[in-house]
Each structure stands twice: as C-alpha cells, then as structure tokens.
Amino acid sequence: MPTQYSEEGISNEELRLILESANWAPNHKKTEPWRFKVIQGEAKKRFAEFMTEKYLEVTPVEAQSERKKSGISEKCLLSDIIVLICMKASHQLPEWEELAATSMAVQNMWLMCTSMKIGSYWSSPGTISQMNQFTQLEEDEKCFGIFYMGKLKGDLHESSRKPIEDKIQLIEN
C-alpha cells in the first residue's frame, strides 16, 4: 500500500524494466491489448484532485467521509509513479480474453516490482470508467485499474493464503 512507500524515486530504467515485463505477457493471436498511461511528477497532484472530485461527484453526501477523501488523495501523492491500466480491444477475440491478457501483463509488472523491492498496488475504484475525463483514451480503449508504485520503506510484509489443496479438485476418471 502507498503508506508503505518511501520518498525514494523509481528510476526511468526501473520503470522501463517493469513496463517491459508487462509486454511479455501471454496473449491470444498476439493482440497485445495492454496499454499503460504513466502518471508522475506534477501530474500526480492533478490526478489526486481528479480522483477526489470524482469521489465527491459519485458518492452521496451522506456517505462521504473525510477519511476516504483524504485516503484517495494520499494514495496518489505517496506513490512515486501511478499507471493507468488500460486495454485496447482488437475485436479479434472476446473482450474477456484481452482483459485476461492485460491482467497477466499487470501480474508481470507486480512480479518485477516485487523482485526490485518496489511496492505496487492495483485499485479499481468505481470511478475507473471515467478516466477518459482525465486523459485521452484511444478508440476502443478502456481503463480497468490504477497501479500505484513506490519504493518500499522496509521489507515486504508477510502475506497469507488458504492452502492450495482447498482449491484443487482432482478428476481422474
């Protein structure tokens, strides 16, 4: 999470490696549907303001909270780099296949970040469909998520999962 990010910047070379790893995701018919909009520098402040404005627009006044509002801005400002995760439909395949390929591209980014001790966090807020109001999207391009990145202050925290055996069904006959 962005609260675990330090002020140390991600270099252009590190960013290039992260994005290059995404480019090697498997994809049917080599459509390479993933597209990434990289937000950094002063644009992060504009993005924080945009996200806060969208939150206020779509959330009923009685459901709004100062904590949520400041958290939206904080995620943007504490991240060194923010990447909008987009997909450009080729119309050669069902949308779900190209979205799966885009997700695999992001998984590659996540793995590369982890190997480089860079924190990363994928968020898909309810306002994700409005990203065309922040940046221009190409025809047939949609935004599906926001990938927040920053150098970690310390070590990765321990994570846990339920046992894999709980998720496997053997079919032998």
Long-range contacts (C-beta under 8 A, 24 or more apart in sequence): 1-75, 1-119, 1-121, 2-74, 2-75, 2-78, 2-79, 2-119, 2-121, 2-148, 2-150, 3-74, 3-78, 4-119, 4-150, 4-152, 4-153, 4-154, 4-157, 5-78, 5-79, 5-80, 5-119, 5-149, 5-150, 5-151, 5-152, 5-153, 6-150, 6-151, 6-152, 6-153, 8-80, 8-151, 9-80, 9-151, 10-80, 10-81, 10-118, 10-149, 10-150, 10-151, 14-116, 14-118, 15-81, 17-112, 17-116, 18-109, 18-112, 18-113, 18-116, 18-118, 18-149, 19-109, 21-108, 21-109, 21-111, 21-112, 22-105, 22-106, 22-108, 22-109, 23-105, 24-108, 25-101, 25-102, 25-104, 25-105, 25-107, 25-108, 26-101, 26-104, 27-98, 27-101, 27-104, 28-93, 28-97, 28-101, 29-90, 29-92, 29-93, 31-90, 31-92, 31-93, 31-98, 31-101, 32-101, 33-87, 33-88, 33-89, 33-90, 33-98, 33-99, 33-101, 33-102, 34-85, 34-86, 34-87, 34-101, 34-102, 34-105, 34-106, 35-86, 35-87, 35-88, 35-138, 35-141, 36-83, 36-84, 36-85, 36-86, 37-83, 37-84, 37-86, 37-131, 37-135, 37-143, 38-81, 38-82, 38-83, 39-81, 39-82, 39-83, 39-84, 40-80, 40-81, 40-82, 44-76, 44-77, 44-79, 44-82, 45-76, 45-77, 46-134, 47-76, 47-82, 47-134, 48-72, 48-73, 48-76, 48-77, 49-73, 50-133, 50-134, 51-76, 51-125, 51-127, 54-127, 54-130, 54-133, 55-125, 55-127, 58-126, 58-127, 72-125, 75-121, 75-123, 75-148, 76-148, 78-150, 79-148, 79-149, 79-150, 80-149, 80-150, 80-151, 81-149, 81-150, 82-146, 82-147, 82-148, 82-149, 83-109, 83-146, 83-147, 83-149, 84-131, 84-135, 84-143, 84-145, 84-146, 84-147, 85-122, 85-143, 85-144, 85-145, 85-146, 85-147, 86-131, 86-137, 86-141, 86-142, 86-143, 86-144, 87-141, 87-142, 87-144, 88-138, 88-140, 88-141, 89-140, 89-141, 89-142, 90-140, 91-140, 99-144, 102-144, 106-145, 106-147, 109-147, 113-149, 114-156, 117-151, 117-152, 117-156, 118-149, 118-150, 118-151, 118-152, 119-149, 119-150, 119-151, 119-152, 119-156, 120-147, 120-148, 120-149, 121-147, 121-148, 121-149, 122-146, 122-147, 123-148
